[in-house]
Amino acid sequence: MTDEPIFLIIGGTGGIGQALIEQCLQRYPTATVHTTWHQQPSSLEHARVHWHALDVTSEDAVAALAQQFDHIDCLINAVGLLHDGDQQPEKALRQVDPDFFVANIRANTLPSILLAKHFARSLKSTTTSHFVALSARVGSIDDNRLGGWLSYRSSKAALNMAMKTVAIEWQRSNKHCCLFLFHPGTTDTALSKPFQARVPEQQLQSPAFTAEALLNLIDRYGPEDSGRFVDYAGRDIRW
Ligand SMILES: NC(=O)c1ccc[n+]([C@@H]2O[C@H](COP(=O)([O-])OP(=O)(O)OC[C@H]3O[C@@H](n4cnc5c(N)ncnc54)[C@H](OP(=O)(O)O)[C@@H]3O)[C@@H](O)[C@H]2O)c1
């Protein structure tokens, strides 16, 4: 990390996104944190926090935001969708709805691809930079024993493939950037709320715990770790 690191946290109004902002401010007293809101501005105000409005599924909007930065040390994409007001993740194949499937791909797969495409330039550095996409263990094809959640699983599996592909390209063109996929573990946010009843209490993590775990990995990981898919404890997850 440089002396005055610049973070960009996409999805700063989300449960994990907001905790990441707070943990960054505490952990790096000289850091500047840029972050984004989508439907509702945040009430979190701080001299070192700069908010930007962003629909991260819009390539024009992502490109316009990228134009504002010459250099970023660490970009974290904490945006995601598991359910919306109308639809819950599928329990069975017969519940698959094409619009919901596409909405999952738009929210969970496309944004990290657009961010990598447009922020590659500002992540180029002679020191280590980081690009982190929040994925999920349920995006692991190898680990899929329960089935269900067809759209969400598929969108995270596609995200994993896309980011692995970018990491390989960046070994040549952006070789000081460490890109990795992070599974946060079940974290107490709006996204997991409807599914928390079946999670043992000791396995439900606070957003602060998850954010700290991710920043621990960012501090530890260098370009040689690029392309990994890891959980909050830094354990590799099989693809
Ligand atoms: N919480 C968990 O247990 C868990 C487990 C595994 C993986 N994850 C992953 O971790 C990430 C963060 O999840 P979370 O639990 O913090 O979810 P969350 O609290 O629901 O936050 C999601 C954030 O994404 C933003 N967002 C959605 N669509 C957007 C768009 N088009 N443009 C910009 N922002 C958009 C939302 O803003 P608006 O509401 O304003 O749209 C919200 O701030 C997700 O990728 C999720 O899949 C979470």
The ligand as an ORCA input file, in Angstrom:
! r2SCAN-3c Opt
* xyz 0 1
  N     -23.979    -10.948      2.553
  C     -23.599    -12.199      2.294
  O     -23.843    -13.125      3.094
  C     -22.849    -12.535      1.043
  C     -22.428    -13.866      0.850
  C     -21.727    -14.187     -0.325
  C     -21.448    -13.206     -1.258
  N     -21.890    -11.920     -1.049
  C     -21.591    -10.922     -2.077
  O     -21.030     -9.765     -1.478
  C     -21.385     -8.599     -2.232
  C     -21.976     -7.532     -1.305
  O     -23.154     -8.048     -0.722
  P     -23.935     -7.352      0.492
  O     -24.327     -8.454      1.387
  O     -23.188     -6.207      1.026
  O     -25.260     -6.866     -0.285
  P     -26.199     -5.587     -0.068
  O     -26.158     -5.123      1.333
  O     -27.513     -5.989     -0.661
  O     -25.495     -4.480     -0.995
  C     -25.513     -4.576     -2.382
  C     -25.147     -3.224     -2.941
  O     -25.137     -3.300     -4.378
  C     -25.666     -2.081     -4.875
  N     -26.135     -2.224     -6.250
  C     -27.021     -3.110     -6.747
  N     -27.202     -2.894     -8.066
  C     -26.409     -1.845     -8.390
  C     -26.171     -1.131     -9.594
  N     -26.787     -1.451    -10.749
  N     -25.282     -0.097     -9.582
  C     -24.654      0.241     -8.442
  N     -24.857     -0.377     -7.260
  C     -25.728     -1.415     -7.243
  C     -26.820     -1.802     -3.928
  O     -27.240     -0.439     -4.025
  P     -28.798     -0.125     -4.274
  O     -29.545     -0.862     -3.201
  O     -28.872      1.348     -4.157
  O     -29.125     -0.645     -5.654
  C     -26.146     -2.114     -2.591
  O     -25.440     -0.980     -2.123
  C     -22.336     -9.083     -3.333
  O     -21.618     -9.287     -4.515
  C     -22.825    -10.420     -2.812
  O     -23.210    -11.302     -3.850
  C     -22.577    -11.555      0.080
*
